[in-house]
């Protein structure tokens, strides 16, 4: 605690490997249906073509300081390190189109305890996420796009009127850069 502020520090890390078969390179038309007139389609028959494999490796570490001020105010501030490395592996096993990115991004937020049942909150965070993959029809087909920065703003509420009932709602906006074909 620093004066009237209590601190709770959270530290963590993560690592993932995402290996995706290039499913965008094939497909089959099944027919037309909707929720109001469902149709059972026959299972399509086709052979899978030789396709690219998309591999993405991500590691990250974060630290967040959760504070409490006068029992009602709960601000937090933190930082996250993210590193993303993605590449394409052709059906022949050749690696190509490697892209990578790394960033340290902030997160801040504030929760206000209106009473013992209702909390309102707001938060702001920047992040880094894997880029998309150009579809098979594009001139730059199956190109792995570079990782990109994202920004999220959120406001909401959480209510717990009983031990077995929780109600929450939020509005948020996520922004990220556009990716281009061809």
N, C-alpha and C positions, 0 to 999 in steps of 0.2 A: 504494500500500500504506500502511496505517496500522498500524505496528508489525508484529505477526505475522499481520495480516489483509491478504490481497490482494483488490483490488476490480476488477471488470469491469462497466462501466456500459453498459446497453443502452437506447437511445432510439428510439422509432418512432412512426408514426402510420398512420391508415387512414381511408378514406372509402368508403361504399357507398350506392348507390341501388337499392332493391328496388321494382320496379313489378309488381304482381300483378293479373291479371285475376280478377274475382270468381267463380272456379270453383265456389264453394259454392252458387251460385244455380241450378244445374241439375245434372242427372244422369240416369242411366238404369239400371234394374235389368237385370242380365245373367243371373242365375240363381244356382245353388248349386254349389259345388265345394270341394275341400280338397286338401291336399298328397298324400293317398293315393288319391284318385279325381279326377284332374285332368280338366277339361272344356274343350274349345275352344269359346269363345262366338263367335257371329256378331257382326260389328261393328255397334254400334247406329247407328241413323239418327235424328238430331234436329237441329234448328237451334238455334244458340246464342242465348239471349235477350239483350236489352240488359242489361248488368250493370255493377256498380260496378267501379272500378279502385282498388286500394289502393297507396299510394305511401309508402315509408319512406326517409328519408335519415338516415344515421348518420355522424358523424365522431368520431374518437378520437385520443388521443395518450397515450403511456405512457413511463415511465422505470422501470428496474429495476436495482438494484445487486446483482450476483452476487458473493458473497464466498467466499474459500477460507481456512480456518483449519486449520493443521497437516495439510494434504494430504487429510484424511479428511472434514472437516466443510465443507459447502457451503450456507450459509444464503443466502436472497435476500429482499429487501424492495423493494416497488415501489408505484407509484400509476398510476392510469389515469383520464383524463378522457374521458367519453362524453357525447355529445349526440345525442338521437334526436328526429326530428320526423316524424310520420306524419299522413296525411290520406286521406280518401276522395274520389274524383272520380267523380261520377255518370255514367251512360251519356250524359247530355246535356252533359257537360263541366263541370258545376258542382262547385267545391271545397266540401267541408263536413267536419265532424267532425275538425278538426285537433287533434292532441294533441302535446305535446312534453315532454321532460324532459332534465335534464342532471345529472351527478354526478361527483365525484372519488371513486374507490373504491380500497381497498388490496388488496395481495396479499403474502403472506408464505409462506415455506416453508423446509424444511431437508432436505438430502440427506446421508446418511452413507455413505461408501464402506467397506463391510465388508471388502473386499479388492479386488484389481484386476478382479475379475469381477462382483461383486454390489454393488449400491447399494440402499438402502432410503430412502424419502422420505415426507414429509407436507407438505401445503400447505393454505392457507386463502385464499379470495378472495371479495370482494364484486364485484358487477357490475351493469350496467344493460342490459336487453333490451327489444326492441319488445313491446308488448302484443298480445294476440290480437284476433280479429275475431269478433263475435257471428254465429252461423250464421243463414241465411235464415229458419228457422222461429221464431226468437226475436222477442219484442215489440220489442226493440232491435236488430232485424236489421241486419247489416252495419256495426254500430257499431265503430269503431276504439277499442280500450281504450288507456289511458295506458301509457307505458313503466313498467316495474317493476324494483325492485331484486331481485337474486338473491344467494344465498350458496352457496359450494361448499367442501366439506371433502373431502380426498382423502389416502389413504395407499396405498403400494404398493412394489413392488420392480422392479428392472431387472437382468437378468443377461446378460452377453455371454461365454459360455464359449469361443466361437471367433469369428474374424473374419466368418464367414458365418452365425452363429446368434445370435439375440437372443431372450430370453424375458422377458416382463414381465407383471405383473398388478397390479391396483389395485382398491380399493373406494372408492366416493365417494358423497356425498350432495349433491344440489342442492335448495335450497329457494327457492321463489318464492311470491309472494302469489296467492291465488285470484282468479279473475275471475268475475263474475256476469252472468247473463242477465236480461233483463226488468227 
